Amino acid sequence: MRTLYSIHPAGLAHTRQRAGSFGLAFAANPWVQRLARFGMVIRGVIYFVPGIVALQVALSLRPSLMSQQSTIKLIATQPASQALLVATAIGLLGYAMWGIIRAVVDPLDRGHHIGGILRRLGYLTSAIAYIGMLAATVGYLVTAIAHDSSSNWAASVRSHPLGAVVVAIIGVCWVLGAGLAQVADGWTGSFMRDFDEARMGPAVRRWALVTGRAGMISRGVVFTVIGGLFIISSTHASTRHTVGMDDALLQIFHRPFGRLMLGVAGAGLMAFGCFAAMCARWLRMTKLDRAAAAPFQSTPH
């Protein structure tokens, strides 16, 4: 029989090219980028606060740790909390959207090799986490009661058919894409290629490198522990088994030399908060920005 319709390979390639061009154009939209940059500022806040609390716990100045959701809860108790929560929600929305764009559109050209795929998986798992924090923030705005997604999210998913498999897969992606890949980026300093160094003075570049290395390695270690907790949670029968940043930091605290390691992790998360604010100012958003600035970049020493 003759087929009425057929898909020509050249037509399929043209369709993919048009979709890619549309995605890059969307990523390059000034308002999309402004929203993403504002999200980076909010991202810095929700890492800096748990970091300073972890440092206080390590120094025996505070009895309990905080998660990112706990930071949102703290914001909800401040004066003018409604305005602060709206700003937080807008920032979380912007950064979650940017995570999806980086995973799907790949505006910085991470590519389809194994390293690029792992990083893009990390962007996607990060976007899912920020969507969870956005839901908690909206919960405070609407009902003044936020659901603690870090505590019951894994248990909720696990209760569905194949839910344990989904949680385990998310845990593996978290370990590889959001954890170990980030440790590698922090160790090598490769993240600096995404900065517009032509607009950064020597002191700013130096601080970006220092805070980026310390922050990304610390965050990568914490995320690796979180991913491990997801994997453990996939086989854990108790719905009380929780997964969150505070749980990961508590695991670090209970290891040998835990107080020292918790202090280092807390200082690293504070450094990451500062680094995130620098990203909001100097990070390039697309590969076109990077290509345009390439002739002006300093050569590595």
C-alpha positions as CSV (number, residue, x, y, z in Angstrom):
1,M,0.0,0.0,0.0
2,R,1.1,3.5,-0.7
3,T,1.5,5.7,2.3
4,L,-0.5,9.0,2.2
5,Y,2.0,10.8,4.3
6,S,5.7,10.5,4.9
7,I,8.3,12.5,6.8
8,H,11.3,13.5,4.8
9,P,14.5,13.5,6.9
10,A,15.4,17.0,5.5
11,G,12.0,18.3,6.6
12,L,12.5,16.8,10.1
13,A,15.9,18.4,10.4
14,H,14.4,21.7,9.3
15,T,11.7,21.4,11.9
16,R,14.3,20.7,14.6
17,Q,16.4,23.6,13.5
18,R,13.4,26.0,13.6
19,A,12.4,24.7,17.1
20,G,16.0,25.2,18.3
21,S,16.1,28.7,16.8
22,F,12.8,29.6,18.6
23,G,14.1,28.2,21.9
24,L,17.3,30.2,21.7
25,A,15.3,33.3,20.7
26,F,13.1,32.8,23.8
27,A,16.2,32.3,26.0
28,A,17.7,35.5,24.6
29,N,14.5,37.6,25.3
30,P,15.5,40.4,27.6
31,W,12.5,40.0,29.9
32,V,13.1,36.2,30.3
33,Q,16.8,37.0,31.2
34,R,15.8,39.7,33.7
35,L,13.4,37.3,35.4
36,A,16.1,34.6,35.5
37,R,18.7,37.0,36.9
38,F,16.3,38.1,39.6
39,G,15.8,34.4,40.4
40,M,19.5,34.1,40.8
41,V,19.4,36.8,43.6
42,I,16.6,34.9,45.4
43,R,18.6,31.7,44.9
44,G,21.5,33.3,46.7
45,V,19.3,34.3,49.6
46,I,17.9,30.8,50.1
47,Y,21.4,29.3,50.2
48,F,23.1,32.0,52.3
49,V,20.6,31.7,55.1
50,P,20.8,27.9,55.7
51,G,24.6,28.3,55.3
52,I,24.9,30.8,58.1
53,V,22.6,28.7,60.3
54,A,24.7,25.6,59.6
55,L,27.8,27.6,60.7
56,Q,26.0,28.7,63.8
57,V,25.1,25.1,64.7
58,A,28.7,24.0,64.1
59,L,29.8,26.7,66.5
60,S,27.1,25.6,69.1
61,L,25.4,29.0,68.7
62,R,22.1,27.5,67.5
63,P,20.3,24.2,68.2
64,S,18.8,23.2,64.8
65,L,19.5,23.4,61.1
66,M,17.4,25.1,58.4
67,S,16.4,24.0,54.9
68,Q,15.6,26.2,51.9
69,Q,11.9,25.8,52.7
70,S,12.6,26.9,56.3
71,T,14.1,30.1,54.8
72,I,10.8,30.7,53.0
73,K,9.0,30.1,56.3
74,L,11.3,32.7,57.9
75,I,10.5,35.2,55.2
76,A,6.8,34.7,55.9
77,T,7.3,35.8,59.5
78,Q,9.0,39.1,58.6
79,P,7.3,42.5,58.4
80,A,5.8,43.2,55.0
81,S,5.9,39.4,54.5
82,Q,3.4,39.4,51.7
83,A,5.5,41.7,49.5
84,L,8.6,39.6,50.4
85,L,6.8,36.4,49.5
86,V,5.6,37.8,46.2
87,A,9.2,38.8,45.3
88,T,10.4,35.3,46.4
89,A,7.8,33.6,44.3
90,I,8.7,35.7,41.2
91,G,12.3,34.9,41.7
92,L,11.7,31.1,42.2
93,L,9.5,31.1,39.1
94,G,12.2,32.8,37.1
95,Y,14.9,30.4,38.2
96,A,12.8,27.3,37.8
97,M,11.9,28.5,34.2
98,W,15.6,29.1,33.5
99,G,16.5,25.6,34.7
100,I,14.0,24.1,32.3
101,I,15.3,26.3,29.5
102,R,18.9,25.3,30.2
103,A,17.9,21.6,30.2
104,V,15.7,21.6,27.1
105,V,17.0,24.5,24.9
106,D,20.7,24.3,26.0
107,P,21.4,28.0,25.5
108,L,25.0,27.6,26.7
109,D,25.7,24.6,24.4
110,R,26.5,22.0,27.0
111,G,25.9,19.5,24.2
112,H,24.8,15.9,23.9
113,H,28.0,14.1,25.2
114,I,27.8,12.4,28.6
115,G,29.1,15.4,30.5
116,G,26.6,17.8,28.9
117,I,23.7,15.4,29.4
118,L,24.6,15.0,33.1
119,R,24.7,18.8,33.6
120,R,21.4,19.2,31.7
121,L,19.8,16.6,34.0
122,G,21.2,18.6,36.9
123,Y,19.4,21.7,35.6
124,L,16.2,19.7,35.3
125,T,16.3,18.3,38.8
126,S,17.2,21.8,40.1
127,A,14.1,23.2,38.2
128,I,11.9,20.5,39.9
129,A,13.3,21.5,43.3
130,Y,12.6,25.2,42.7
131,I,9.1,24.4,41.5
132,G,8.6,22.7,44.9
133,M,9.8,25.8,46.7
134,L,7.6,28.0,44.5
135,A,4.6,25.8,45.6
136,A,5.5,26.3,49.2
137,T,5.8,30.1,48.8
138,V,2.5,30.3,47.0
139,G,1.0,28.2,49.9
140,Y,2.1,30.8,52.4
141,L,0.6,33.6,50.2
142,V,-2.7,31.8,49.7
143,T,-3.4,30.0,52.9
144,A,-0.6,31.1,55.3
145,I,0.3,27.4,55.5
146,A,2.9,25.9,53.3
147,H,3.3,22.2,52.7
148,D,6.8,21.1,53.5
149,S,7.8,19.6,50.2
150,S,11.2,18.6,51.4
151,S,9.7,16.3,54.1
152,N,6.9,14.5,52.3
153,W,7.6,14.8,48.6
154,A,9.5,11.6,48.2
155,A,7.0,9.7,50.3
156,S,4.1,11.0,48.2
157,V,5.7,10.0,45.0
158,R,6.7,6.6,46.4
159,S,3.0,5.8,47.3
160,H,2.1,5.7,43.5
161,P,2.7,2.7,41.2
162,L,6.4,2.7,40.2
163,G,6.8,5.6,42.5
164,A,9.8,4.0,44.2
165,V,11.5,3.6,40.8
166,V,10.8,7.3,40.0
167,V,12.3,8.4,43.3
168,A,15.4,6.2,42.8
169,I,15.9,7.7,39.3
170,I,15.6,11.2,40.6
171,G,18.1,10.3,43.3
172,V,20.6,9.0,40.7
173,C,20.1,12.1,38.5
174,W,20.6,14.3,41.6
175,V,23.9,12.6,42.6
176,L,25.3,12.6,39.0
177,G,23.9,15.8,37.5
178,A,23.4,18.1,40.5
179,G,26.1,16.7,42.9
180,L,29.2,15.2,41.4
181,A,29.1,17.3,38.2
182,Q,29.0,20.4,40.3
183,V,31.9,19.3,42.5
184,A,33.9,18.7,39.2
185,D,32.9,22.2,37.9
186,G,33.9,23.8,41.2
187,W,37.2,21.9,41.4
188,T,38.3,22.8,37.9
189,G,36.8,26.3,37.9
190,S,35.2,25.6,34.5
191,F,32.2,27.7,35.5
192,M,34.2,30.8,34.8
193,R,33.7,30.3,31.1
194,D,30.1,31.3,31.5
195,F,31.0,34.8,33.0
196,D,31.3,37.9,30.9
197,E,34.9,38.5,32.1
198,A,35.3,41.5,29.8
199,R,33.0,43.5,32.1
200,M,34.6,42.1,35.3
201,G,37.6,43.8,36.9
202,P,40.5,41.6,38.3
203,A,39.2,41.7,41.9
204,V,35.7,40.7,40.8
205,R,37.0,37.8,38.7
206,R,39.1,36.7,41.7
207,W,36.1,36.7,44.1
208,A,33.9,35.0,41.5
209,L,36.5,32.2,41.2
210,V,37.0,31.9,45.0
211,T,33.3,32.0,46.0
212,G,32.3,29.8,43.0
213,R,34.8,27.1,43.8
214,A,34.0,27.0,47.5
215,G,30.3,27.3,47.0
216,M,29.9,24.8,44.1
217,I,32.0,22.1,45.8
218,S,30.1,22.5,49.1
219,R,26.7,22.6,47.3
220,G,27.7,19.6,45.2
221,V,28.6,17.6,48.3
222,V,25.3,18.5,49.9
223,F,23.4,17.6,46.8
224,T,25.2,14.3,46.5
225,V,24.0,13.5,50.0
226,I,20.5,14.6,49.1
227,G,20.6,12.3,46.1
228,G,21.7,9.5,48.3
229,L,18.8,10.1,50.7
230,F,16.4,10.0,47.7
231,I,17.8,6.6,46.7
232,I,17.5,5.4,50.3
233,S,14.0,6.8,50.5
234,S,13.0,4.8,47.4
235,T,13.2,1.6,49.4
236,H,12.2,3.1,52.8
237,A,8.8,2.0,54.0
238,S,8.2,4.8,56.5
239,T,6.5,8.0,55.2
240,R,8.3,9.9,57.9
241,H,11.6,9.5,56.1
242,T,12.5,13.0,54.9
243,V,14.7,14.4,52.2
244,G,16.0,18.0,52.3
245,M,19.0,20.2,52.7
246,D,18.7,20.2,56.5
247,D,18.6,16.3,56.4
248,A,21.7,16.3,54.3
249,L,23.5,18.7,56.7
250,L,22.4,16.6,59.6
251,Q,23.9,13.5,58.0
252,I,27.2,15.4,57.6
253,F,27.0,16.6,61.2
254,H,26.7,12.9,62.4
255,R,29.8,11.8,60.7
256,P,33.3,11.7,62.3
257,F,34.6,15.3,62.7
258,G,31.0,16.3,61.8
259,R,31.0,19.6,63.6
260,L,34.0,20.7,61.6
261,M,32.6,19.4,58.3
262,L,29.2,21.1,59.0
263,G,31.0,24.4,59.6
264,V,32.9,24.0,56.3
265,A,29.7,23.1,54.5
266,G,27.9,26.1,56.0
267,A,30.6,28.5,55.0
268,G,30.6,27.0,51.5
269,L,26.8,27.5,51.2
270,M,27.3,31.1,52.3
271,A,29.9,31.5,49.6
272,F,27.5,30.0,47.1
273,G,24.9,32.6,48.1
274,C,27.4,35.3,47.3
275,F,28.4,33.6,44.1
276,A,24.7,33.4,43.0
277,A,24.4,37.1,43.4
278,M,27.5,37.6,41.2
279,C,25.9,35.3,38.6
280,A,22.9,37.6,38.5
281,R,25.2,40.5,37.5
282,W,27.9,39.0,35.3
283,L,26.7,35.6,34.0
284,R,26.2,35.1,30.3
285,M,22.8,33.7,29.4
286,T,23.3,32.2,25.9
287,K,26.2,30.8,23.8
288,L,25.7,33.9,21.5
289,D,26.8,36.1,24.4
290,R,29.8,33.9,25.1
291,A,30.8,33.8,21.4
292,A,30.6,37.6,21.1
293,A,32.8,38.1,24.2
294,A,35.4,35.4,23.3
295,P,37.9,37.7,21.6
296,F,38.0,39.8,24.8
297,Q,38.5,37.1,27.3
298,S,41.8,36.8,29.1
299,T,43.9,33.7,28.3
300,P,44.4,31.2,31.1
301,H,47.7,31.5,32.9
